[in-house]
Amino acid sequence: MYARRRRRYFLLMGGCLVLFVSAWTFVRDISVPAAVAMSIVAMLIPPAAAIVGNTKDPDDRWWDEPPADAPTESEKWLDELDHRKDHERQERYGAKHGDEPGARRGPR
């Protein structure tokens, strides 16, 4: 769920901050190479946190996706427009699509 991903993200980012701040407040007094190593690890955590925060859980409904075989909104809209055009052609010419006057029939 969204709350679980968010919690994991903030835990990782909190760990990043703890590593970075502790590396340069008191660990550097003990060992500068250890502080540099902690900073490098802290530098690698934010991209991993972004990946973890955006990874879909198995029980997530990702943007309320419809089933794969369901028509999209744009397909519904285009079908509605095509139906209206066919209806207008039938009213205007009394014919189906492609049968209006001046329409090409077959290759030339």
N, CA, C and O atoms as a GROMACS GRO file, in nm:
protein
  432
    1MET      N    1   0.083  -0.118   0.000
    1MET     CA    2   0.000   0.000   0.000
    1MET      C    3   0.088   0.124   0.000
    1MET      O    4   0.209   0.117   0.021
    2TYR      N    5   0.026   0.236  -0.024
    2TYR     CA    6   0.098   0.362  -0.032
    2TYR      C    7   0.168   0.396   0.099
    2TYR      O    8   0.282   0.442   0.098
    3ALA      N    9   0.103   0.373   0.212
    3ALA     CA   10   0.161   0.406   0.342
    3ALA      C   11   0.284   0.321   0.370
    3ALA      O   12   0.382   0.369   0.428
    4ARG      N   13   0.281   0.196   0.329
    4ARG     CA   14   0.395   0.107   0.352
    4ARG      C   15   0.516   0.153   0.270
    4ARG      O   16   0.628   0.158   0.322
    5ARG      N   17   0.494   0.186   0.143
    5ARG     CA   18   0.604   0.235   0.059
    5ARG      C   19   0.659   0.367   0.112
    5ARG      O   20   0.780   0.389   0.114
    6ARG      N   21   0.570   0.452   0.156
    6ARG     CA   22   0.611   0.581   0.210
    6ARG      C   23   0.694   0.563   0.337
    6ARG      O   24   0.794   0.632   0.357
    7ARG      N   25   0.653   0.471   0.422
    7ARG     CA   26   0.727   0.444   0.546
    7ARG      C   27   0.867   0.392   0.514
    7ARG      O   28   0.964   0.435   0.576
    8ARG      N   29   0.878   0.300   0.418
    8ARG     CA   30   1.010   0.248   0.378
    8ARG      C   31   1.098   0.360   0.323
    8ARG      O   32   1.217   0.366   0.354
    9TYR      N   33   1.041   0.447   0.242
    9TYR     CA   34   1.116   0.558   0.186
    9TYR      C   35   1.171   0.649   0.297
    9TYR      O   36   1.289   0.683   0.296
   10PHE      N   37   1.084   0.686   0.391
   10PHE     CA   38   1.129   0.776   0.497
   10PHE      C   39   1.228   0.709   0.591
   10PHE      O   40   1.317   0.776   0.644
   11LEU      N   41   1.217   0.579   0.613
   11LEU     CA   42   1.318   0.508   0.692
   11LEU      C   43   1.454   0.511   0.624
   11LEU      O   44   1.556   0.536   0.688
   12LEU      N   45   1.456   0.486   0.494
   12LEU     CA   46   1.583   0.492   0.421
   12LEU      C   47   1.642   0.633   0.421
   12LEU      O   48   1.762   0.649   0.442
   13MET      N   49   1.560   0.733   0.399
   13MET     CA   50   1.611   0.870   0.398
   13MET      C   51   1.653   0.914   0.538
   13MET      O   52   1.749   0.990   0.552
   14GLY      N   53   1.583   0.868   0.640
   14GLY     CA   54   1.624   0.897   0.777
   14GLY      C   55   1.759   0.833   0.807
   14GLY      O   56   1.845   0.896   0.870
   15GLY      N   57   1.778   0.710   0.763
   15GLY     CA   58   1.908   0.644   0.779
   15GLY      C   59   2.018   0.718   0.707
   15GLY      O   60   2.130   0.727   0.756
   16CYS      N   61   1.987   0.771   0.590
   16CYS     CA   62   2.083   0.850   0.514
   16CYS      C   63   2.125   0.973   0.594
   16CYS      O   64   2.244   1.003   0.605
   17LEU      N   65   2.030   1.043   0.650
   17LEU     CA   66   2.061   1.162   0.729
   17LEU      C   67   2.142   1.127   0.854
   17LEU      O   68   2.237   1.198   0.889
   18VAL      N   69   2.105   1.018   0.922
   18VAL     CA   70   2.178   0.976   1.041
   18VAL      C   71   2.323   0.944   1.005
   18VAL      O   72   2.414   0.984   1.076
   19LEU      N   73   2.343   0.871   0.896
   19LEU     CA   74   2.480   0.839   0.853
   19LEU      C   75   2.560   0.965   0.823
   19LEU      O   76   2.673   0.980   0.871
   20PHE      N   77   2.503   1.054   0.745
   20PHE     CA   78   2.577   1.174   0.703
   20PHE      C   79   2.608   1.265   0.822
   20PHE      O   80   2.722   1.311   0.837
   21VAL      N   81   2.509   1.290   0.904
   21VAL     CA   82   2.530   1.381   1.018
   21VAL      C   83   2.626   1.320   1.119
   21VAL      O   84   2.716   1.388   1.167
   22SER      N   85   2.608   1.193   1.151
   22SER     CA   86   2.697   1.131   1.249
   22SER      C   87   2.839   1.117   1.196
   22SER      O   88   2.935   1.124   1.272
   23ALA      N   89   2.854   1.098   1.062
   23ALA     CA   90   2.988   1.087   1.004
   23ALA      C   91   3.068   1.215   1.026
   23ALA      O   92   3.188   1.208   1.053
   24TRP      N   93   3.004   1.329   1.015
   24TRP     CA   94   3.081   1.454   1.023
   24TRP      C   95   3.065   1.527   1.155
   24TRP      O   96   3.122   1.635   1.172
   25THR      N   97   2.991   1.472   1.250
   25THR     CA   98   2.987   1.534   1.383
   25THR      C   99   3.081   1.465   1.480
   25THR      O  100   3.157   1.533   1.549
   26PHE      N  101   3.080   1.331   1.490
   26PHE     CA  102   3.167   1.267   1.587
   26PHE      C  103   3.252   1.154   1.531
   26PHE      O  104   3.356   1.123   1.589
   27VAL      N  105   3.212   1.090   1.420
   27VAL     CA  106   3.294   0.981   1.365
   27VAL      C  107   3.422   1.035   1.305
   27VAL      O  108   3.524   0.967   1.308
   28ARG      N  109   3.421   1.156   1.250
   28ARG     CA  110   3.543   1.212   1.191
   28ARG      C  111   3.651   1.235   1.296
   28ARG      O  112   3.770   1.236   1.263
   29ASP      N  113   3.611   1.254   1.422
   29ASP     CA  114   3.710   1.270   1.529
   29ASP      C  115   3.782   1.137   1.555
   29ASP      O  116   3.897   1.136   1.598
   30ILE      N  117   3.713   1.026   1.530
   30ILE     CA  118   3.772   0.895   1.553
   30ILE      C  119   3.850   0.850   1.429
   30ILE      O  120   3.964   0.807   1.440
   31SER      N  121   3.785   0.860   1.311
   31SER     CA  122   3.848   0.812   1.188
   31SER      C  123   3.789   0.886   1.068
   31SER      O  124   3.670   0.875   1.039
   32VAL      N  125   3.874   0.961   1.000
   32VAL     CA  126   3.828   1.033   0.881
   32VAL      C  127   3.794   0.936   0.768
   32VAL      O  128   3.692   0.958   0.702
   33PRO      N  129   3.872   0.831   0.742
   33PRO     CA  130   3.831   0.738   0.636
   33PRO      C  131   3.695   0.672   0.664
   33PRO      O  132   3.618   0.647   0.571
   34ALA      N  133   3.666   0.644   0.790
   34ALA     CA  134   3.535   0.588   0.823
   34ALA      C  135   3.424   0.690   0.795
   34ALA      O  136   3.318   0.653   0.746
   35ALA      N  137   3.449   0.816   0.825
   35ALA     CA  138   3.351   0.920   0.798
   35ALA      C  139   3.328   0.935   0.648
   35ALA      O  140   3.215   0.956   0.604
   36VAL      N  141   3.434   0.925   0.569
   36VAL     CA  142   3.420   0.933   0.423
   36VAL      C  143   3.341   0.813   0.371
   36VAL      O  144   3.255   0.827   0.285
   37ALA      N  145   3.372   0.695   0.425
   37ALA     CA  146   3.298   0.576   0.384
   37ALA      C  147   3.150   0.588   0.419
   37ALA      O  148   3.064   0.549   0.340
   38MET      N  149   3.121   0.641   0.537
   38MET     CA  150   2.981   0.660   0.576
   38MET      C  151   2.912   0.760   0.484
   38MET      O  152   2.794   0.743   0.451
   39SER      N  153   2.984   0.863   0.442
   39SER     CA  154   2.927   0.962   0.350
   39SER      C  155   2.899   0.901   0.213
   39SER      O  156   2.798   0.933   0.150
   40ILE      N  157   2.987   0.814   0.168
   40ILE     CA  158   2.966   0.747   0.039
   40ILE      C  159   2.843   0.657   0.045
   40ILE      O  160   2.762   0.654  -0.047
   41VAL      N  161   2.830   0.583   0.155
   41VAL     CA  162   2.711   0.498   0.172
   41VAL      C  163   2.585   0.585   0.178
   41VAL      O  164   2.483   0.551   0.118
   42ALA      N  165   2.593   0.698   0.250
   42ALA     CA  166   2.478   0.789   0.259
   42ALA      C  167   2.444   0.848   0.123
   42ALA      O  168   2.328   0.876   0.095
   43MET      N  169   2.545   0.866   0.039
   43MET     CA  170   2.522   0.921  -0.095
   43MET      C  171   2.448   0.821  -0.184
   43MET      O  172   2.374   0.861  -0.274
   44LEU      N  173   2.466   0.691  -0.160
   44LEU     CA  174   2.402   0.589  -0.243
   44LEU      C  175   2.260   0.556  -0.200
   44LEU      O  176   2.186   0.492  -0.275
   45ILE      N  177   2.220   0.598  -0.081
   45ILE     CA  178   2.087   0.562  -0.030
   45ILE      C  179   1.972   0.636  -0.101
   45ILE      O  180   1.871   0.572  -0.130
   46PRO      N  181   1.980   0.768  -0.130
   46PRO     CA  182   1.863   0.836  -0.192
   46PRO      C  183   1.812   0.774  -0.322
   46PRO      O  184   1.690   0.763  -0.338
   47PRO      N  185   1.898   0.734  -0.417
   47PRO     CA  186   1.842   0.668  -0.536
   47PRO      C  187   1.771   0.536  -0.502
   47PRO      O  188   1.666   0.504  -0.559
   48ALA      N  189   1.829   0.460  -0.409
   48ALA     CA  190   1.765   0.335  -0.368
   48ALA      C  191   1.632   0.363  -0.299
   48ALA      O  192   1.536   0.289  -0.317
   49ALA      N  193   1.627   0.471  -0.219
   49ALA     CA  194   1.502   0.508  -0.152
   49ALA      C  195   1.395   0.547  -0.254
   49ALA      O  196   1.278   0.515  -0.236
   50ALA      N  197   1.436   0.615  -0.360
   50ALA     CA  198   1.339   0.653  -0.464
   50ALA      C  199   1.286   0.529  -0.534
   50ALA      O  200   1.167   0.522  -0.565
   51ILE      N  201   1.372   0.432  -0.560
   51ILE     CA  202   1.328   0.308  -0.625
   51ILE      C  203   1.232   0.232  -0.534
   51ILE      O  204   1.128   0.184  -0.578
   52VAL      N  205   1.268   0.221  -0.406
   52VAL     CA  206   1.182   0.151  -0.310
   52VAL      C  207   1.049   0.223  -0.294
   52VAL      O  208   0.944   0.159  -0.285
   53GLY      N  209   1.053   0.356  -0.291
   53GLY     CA  210   0.930   0.434  -0.273
   53GLY      C  211   0.836   0.428  -0.392
   53GLY      O  212   0.716   0.449  -0.376
   54ASN      N  213   0.890   0.399  -0.510
   54ASN     CA  214   0.806   0.395  -0.630
   54ASN      C  215   0.777   0.255  -0.680
   54ASN      O  216   0.712   0.240  -0.783
   55THR      N  217   0.825   0.153  -0.611
   55THR     CA  218   0.802   0.015  -0.652
   55THR      C  219   0.660  -0.026  -0.614
   55THR      O  220   0.614  -0.002  -0.502
   56LYS      N  221   0.592  -0.088  -0.709
   56LYS     CA  222   0.454  -0.130  -0.687
   56LYS      C  223   0.451  -0.254  -0.600
   56LYS      O  224   0.521  -0.352  -0.627
   57ASP      N  225   0.369  -0.252  -0.496
   57ASP     CA  226   0.346  -0.370  -0.414
   57ASP      C  227   0.245  -0.460  -0.484
   57ASP      O  228   0.167  -0.412  -0.566
   58PRO      N  229   0.245  -0.590  -0.454
   58PRO     CA  230   0.151  -0.680  -0.522
   58PRO      C  231   0.004  -0.644  -0.500
   58PRO      O  232  -0.080  -0.670  -0.586
   59ASP      N  233  -0.028  -0.585  -0.385
   59ASP     CA  234  -0.168  -0.554  -0.358
   59ASP      C  235  -0.206  -0.410  -0.391
   59ASP      O  236  -0.317  -0.366  -0.360
   60ASP      N  237  -0.115  -0.335  -0.454
   60ASP     CA  238  -0.145  -0.197  -0.493
   60ASP      C  239  -0.233  -0.193  -0.616
   60ASP      O  240  -0.222  -0.277  -0.705
   61ARG      N  241  -0.321  -0.093  -0.621
   61ARG     CA  242  -0.395  -0.063  -0.743
   61ARG      C  243  -0.325   0.058  -0.804
   61ARG      O  244  -0.349   0.171  -0.762
   62TRP      N  245  -0.240   0.034  -0.900
   62TRP     CA  246  -0.155   0.138  -0.954
   62TRP      C  247  -0.237   0.231  -1.044
   62TRP      O  248  -0.273   0.193  -1.155
   63TRP      N  249  -0.265   0.349  -0.996
   63TRP     CA  250  -0.342   0.452  -1.066
   63TRP      C  251  -0.477   0.400  -1.112
   63TRP      O  252  -0.530   0.444  -1.214
   64ASP      N  253  -0.533   0.308  -1.038
   64ASP     CA  254  -0.664   0.251  -1.068
   64ASP      C  255  -0.674   0.204  -1.213
   64ASP      O  256  -0.766   0.240  -1.287
   65GLU      N  257  -0.577   0.122  -1.252
   65GLU     CA  258  -0.575   0.071  -1.388
   65GLU      C  259  -0.696  -0.018  -1.414
   65GLU      O  260  -0.730  -0.102  -1.330
   66PRO      N  261  -0.761  -0.001  -1.527
   66PRO     CA  262  -0.870  -0.092  -1.563
   66PRO      C  263  -0.812  -0.225  -1.611
   66PRO      O  264  -0.692  -0.233  -1.634
   67PRO      N  265  -0.893  -0.326  -1.626
   67PRO     CA  266  -0.844  -0.453  -1.680
   67PRO      C  267  -0.784  -0.433  -1.819
   67PRO      O  268  -0.818  -0.337  -1.889
   68ALA      N  269  -0.695  -0.522  -1.858
   68ALA     CA  270  -0.622  -0.507  -1.984
   68ALA      C  271  -0.715  -0.507  -2.105
   68ALA      O  272  -0.685  -0.440  -2.205
   69ASP      N  273  -0.826  -0.580  -2.100
   69ASP     CA  274  -0.914  -0.589  -2.216
   69ASP      C  275  -1.020  -0.479  -2.220
   69ASP      O  276  -1.098  -0.472  -2.316
   70ALA      N  277  -1.025  -0.394  -2.118
   70ALA     CA  278  -1.124  -0.287  -2.115
   70ALA      C  279  -1.080  -0.172  -2.206
   70ALA      O  280  -0.961  -0.139  -2.209
   71PRO      N  281  -1.173  -0.111  -2.280
   71PRO     CA  282  -1.135   0.001  -2.365
   71PRO      C  283  -1.097   0.123  -2.281
   71PRO      O  284  -1.154   0.148  -2.175
   72THR      N  285  -0.999   0.199  -2.331
   72THR     CA  286  -0.957   0.319  -2.261
   72THR      C  287  -1.058   0.431  -2.285
   72THR      O  288  -1.147   0.418  -2.369
   73GLU      N  289  -1.043   0.540  -2.210
   73GLU     CA  290  -1.134   0.654  -2.228
   73GLU      C  291  -1.122   0.710  -2.369
   73GLU      O  292  -1.222   0.748  -2.430
   74SER      N  293  -0.999   0.716  -2.422
   74SER     CA  294  -0.982   0.772  -2.557
   74SER      C  295  -1.047   0.681  -2.660
   74SER      O  296  -1.104   0.730  -2.758
   75GLU      N  297  -1.040   0.549  -2.642
   75GLU     CA  298  -1.106   0.458  -2.736
   75GLU      C  299  -1.257   0.474  -2.731
   75GLU      O  300  -1.323   0.473  -2.835
   76LYS      N  301  -1.311   0.489  -2.611
   76LYS     CA  302  -1.455   0.513  -2.598
   76LYS      C  303  -1.494   0.643  -2.668
   76LYS      O  304  -1.596   0.649  -2.738
   77TRP      N  305  -1.414   0.746  -2.648
   77TRP     CA  306  -1.442   0.875  -2.708
   77TRP      C  307  -1.436   0.867  -2.860
   77TRP      O  308  -1.523   0.920  -2.929
   78LEU      N  309  -1.333   0.800  -2.913
   78LEU     CA  310  -1.320   0.787  -3.057
   78LEU      C  311  -1.434   0.704  -3.116
   78LEU      O  312  -1.485   0.735  -3.224
   79ASP      N  313  -1.475   0.598  -3.046
   79ASP     CA  314  -1.589   0.519  -3.094
   79ASP      C  315  -1.716   0.603  -3.098
   79ASP      O  316  -1.796   0.592  -3.191
   80GLU      N  317  -1.732   0.686  -2.997
   80GLU     CA  318  -1.850   0.774  -2.994
   80GLU      C  319  -1.846   0.872  -3.110
   80GLU      O  320  -1.949   0.896  -3.174
   81LEU      N  321  -1.728   0.929  -3.138
   81LEU     CA  322  -1.716   1.021  -3.251
   81LEU      C  323  -1.743   0.950  -3.383
   81LEU      O  324  -1.813   1.004  -3.468
   82ASP      N  325  -1.688   0.830  -3.401
   82ASP     CA  326  -1.712   0.756  -3.524
   82ASP      C  327  -1.860   0.725  -3.541
   82ASP      O  328  -1.913   0.733  -3.652
   83HIS      N  329  -1.926   0.690  -3.433
   83HIS     CA  330  -2.069   0.661  -3.441
   83HIS      C  331  -2.146   0.787  -3.482
   83HIS      O  332  -2.236   0.781  -3.565
   84ARG      N  333  -2.109   0.900  -3.425
   84ARG     CA  334  -2.177   1.025  -3.461
   84ARG      C  335  -2.153   1.058  -3.608
   84ARG      O  336  -2.246   1.100  -3.677
   85LYS      N  337  -2.029   1.040  -3.656
   85LYS     CA  338  -2.000   1.070  -3.796
   85LYS      C  339  -2.081   0.979  -3.889
   85LYS      O  340  -2.137   1.025  -3.988
   86ASP      N  341  -2.085   0.849  -3.855
   86ASP     CA  342  -2.164   0.757  -3.937
   86ASP      C  343  -2.311   0.796  -3.937
   86ASP      O  344  -2.377   0.791  -4.041
   87HIS      N  345  -2.363   0.834  -3.820
   87HIS     CA  346  -2.502   0.875  -3.810
   87HIS      C  347  -2.527   1.002  -3.893
   87HIS      O  348  -2.629   1.011  -3.961
   88GLU      N  349  -2.436   1.098  -3.887
   88GLU     CA  350  -2.451   1.220  -3.967
   88GLU      C  351  -2.446   1.188  -4.115
   88GLU      O  352  -2.524   1.246  -4.192
   89ARG      N  353  -2.358   1.098  -4.159
   89ARG     CA  354  -2.350   1.060  -4.300
   89ARG      C  355  -2.480   0.994  -4.345
   89ARG      O  356  -2.530   1.023  -4.454
   90GLN      N  357  -2.535   0.907  -4.261
   90GLN     CA  358  -2.658   0.839  -4.298
   90GLN      C  359  -2.772   0.939  -4.311
   90GLN      O  360  -2.855   0.927  -4.401
   91GLU      N  361  -2.776   1.039  -4.221
   91GLU     CA  362  -2.880   1.140  -4.231
   91GLU      C  363  -2.861   1.227  -4.354
   91GLU      O  364  -2.957   1.259  -4.424
   92ARG      N  365  -2.737   1.265  -4.380
   92ARG     CA  366  -2.708   1.357  -4.488
   92ARG      C  367  -2.718   1.291  -4.625
   92ARG      O  368  -2.778   1.347  -4.716
   93TYR      N  369  -2.660   1.172  -4.639
   93TYR     CA  370  -2.651   1.110  -4.770
   93TYR      C  371  -2.737   0.984  -4.783
   93TYR      O  372  -2.756   0.933  -4.894
   94GLY      N  373  -2.787   0.935  -4.673
   94GLY     CA  374  -2.862   0.811  -4.679
   94GLY      C  375  -2.774   0.693  -4.714
   94GLY      O  376  -2.820   0.594  -4.771
   95ALA      N  377  -2.647   0.703  -4.678
   95ALA     CA  378  -2.552   0.596  -4.713
   95ALA      C  379  -2.459   0.571  -4.594
   95ALA      O  380  -2.454   0.649  -4.499
   96LYS      N  381  -2.387   0.461  -4.604
   96LYS     CA  382  -2.291   0.428  -4.499
   96LYS      C  383  -2.155   0.490  -4.530
   96LYS      O  384  -2.136   0.554  -4.634
   97HIS      N  385  -2.062   0.472  -4.439
   97HIS     CA  386  -1.928   0.528  -4.450
   97HIS      C  387  -1.864   0.489  -4.583
   97HIS      O  388  -1.861   0.371  -4.618
   98GLY      N  389  -1.813   0.588  -4.658
   98GLY     CA  390  -1.746   0.562  -4.785
   98GLY      C  391  -1.839   0.565  -4.904
   98GLY      O  392  -1.791   0.560  -5.018
   99ASP      N  393  -1.970   0.572  -4.883
   99ASP     CA  394  -2.065   0.570  -4.994
   99ASP      C  395  -2.117   0.709  -5.029
   99ASP      O  396  -2.203   0.722  -5.116
  100GLU      N  397  -2.065   0.814  -4.962
  100GLU     CA  398  -2.115   0.946  -4.992
  100GLU      C  399  -2.066   0.990  -5.131
  100GLU      O  400  -1.969   0.935  -5.183
  101PRO      N  401  -2.134   1.086  -5.190
  101PRO     CA  402  -2.097   1.130  -5.325
  101PRO      C  403  -1.953   1.180  -5.327
  101PRO      O  404  -1.910   1.251  -5.236
  102GLY      N  405  -1.879   1.143  -5.432
  102GLY     CA  406  -1.742   1.189  -5.448
  102GLY      C  407  -1.641   1.101  -5.377
  102GLY      O  408  -1.521   1.128  -5.382
  103ALA      N  409  -1.687   0.997  -5.311
  103ALA     CA  410  -1.594   0.910  -5.242
  103ALA      C  411  -1.526   0.816  -5.342
  103ALA      O  412  -1.588   0.768  -5.436
  104ARG      N  413  -1.400   0.792  -5.319
  104ARG     CA  414  -1.324   0.703  -5.408
  104ARG      C  415  -1.363   0.558  -5.380
  104ARG      O  416  -1.380   0.517  -5.265
  105ARG      N  417  -1.375   0.483  -5.488
  105ARG     CA  418  -1.406   0.341  -5.473
  105ARG      C  419  -1.294   0.260  -5.538
  105ARG      O  420  -1.276   0.263  -5.660
  106GLY      N  421  -1.221   0.188  -5.456
  106GLY     CA  422  -1.115   0.104  -5.510
  106GLY      C  423  -0.994   0.183  -5.554
  106GLY      O  424  -0.999   0.306  -5.558
  107PRO      N  425  -0.885   0.114  -5.586
  107PRO     CA  426  -0.763   0.183  -5.631
  107PRO      C  427  -0.777   0.235  -5.772
  107PRO      O  428  -0.848   0.178  -5.855
  108ARG      N  429  -0.709   0.344  -5.798
  108ARG     CA  430  -0.714   0.405  -5.932
  108ARG      C  431  -0.586   0.383  -6.003
  108ARG      O  432  -0.571   0.426  -6.118
   0.00000   0.00000   0.00000
